[in-house]
Amino acid sequence: MQLPSPHPDVIYKPVTEGAVLLSTEDEVYYGLNAVGARVWELLPPVLTRLDELCSSLSEVYPDIGPATIHADVQALLDDLLAFGLVRRPELKGQHANQARPVAQAPNPDCG
């Protein structure tokens, strides 16, 4: 699974116990613990896939099971998406603002 990217209007500021995020567009303030801050720091362009991120965290936190790491990271990413602090990954060959072509039914009056 592709990782979402930090929203360009979000300011990231490390603090002693983790980090804070501030969306200058929506005025959303979000606190991260140390693990959450590490997740943020590993988002694209550093890493691009969820499995890479979870593997990296498993190296730092070997006492935590892979399933727990995956579930916790996914929950954080879902939360960050819900608050508009990250953007969904773009599909290859498609820009985020690019409209998809709409299929049209054949015109029965032609022919």
N, C-alpha and C positions, 0 to 999 in steps of 0.2 A: 504494500500500500504506500502510495506517495504521501509525503508529509505536507501539511499546509505551510505556507510562508508567512512570516511576520507581516502584518499590515504596515505599509509605509508611513502611516500617520500615527504609529504607536511609538512612544518613547520608552526605552528600557533603561532602568537605573538599578545597578546592583547595590544592595545594602547588606549590613552585617549578617542578617539571618536569611537572606535570599535575594529578592529583587522586587521592584514594583514596575508595573506597566501603566502607562497613561495614554489613552487614545485622545489625541488633540482634536479629532474630528467629532467624536461622540461624547467626550469628557467622561470616559469610563476609566476608573482607577481599579487596578487589580493587583493583589499581593501574591507573590510566589514564595514558597519555602525554598530551601537550598536545592532540593531535587527539581522542583519546578523551574528554578532559574537555570539549572543545567540543561533541562529539556529545551528551554527557550534558546539557549546558546547553541544548541545542536541543530536547530531548525535550518532549513535551506537558507543559504547555499552550502552550509557546512555538511549536512547529511540530507539525503533526499527520500530515504525510505524508512518506514516505521520499524522494520526489523533491524536496520542498522542502529537506529537510536536506542532501541531496547537492548541490543547486544552491548552497546557502549555503556549503558547504565548497569548492565549485569556485571561488567568488569569492575565497576566502582563499588557496587553493592552485591557482592557474591552471596551474601546470606539471604537475599530476597529471591524468591522463586521467579523464573521467567514469566509464568502466567500472571503473577501479581504485578510485576513490572509492566507487562503489556496492558493489563486492565487499567492500572493507575495512569499510565501515559495516555491511553485512549480516552479515559475520562477527562483528563486535563485538556487534551486537544479538543474534545467536544465542547468543553466549557469555554475555551478560548475562541472557538468558532462561534458559539452562541452569543458571545459578547462582542464579536466583530474585531477581535484583536489579531486574528490570523485570517488568511485567505485560503480557500480550497485550492488544491493544485489544479493547474490547467491541464486539460487533455492535450496530448501531443498533436500538433498541427492545428490547434484551435486556441484562439486568444480569448481571454475572459469576457471581453465585450463583443466578440464576434457573434453575430446572429447565425443560427443554424438554418440552412435552407429548409423550406417547408415543401413537402411533396404535394403536388396538386393532382386532383382527379382529372382524368381525360374529359375533355369537353364533348358531350354527346352530340352537339350540333355540328361538329367539324367532321368532314369526311364523307 
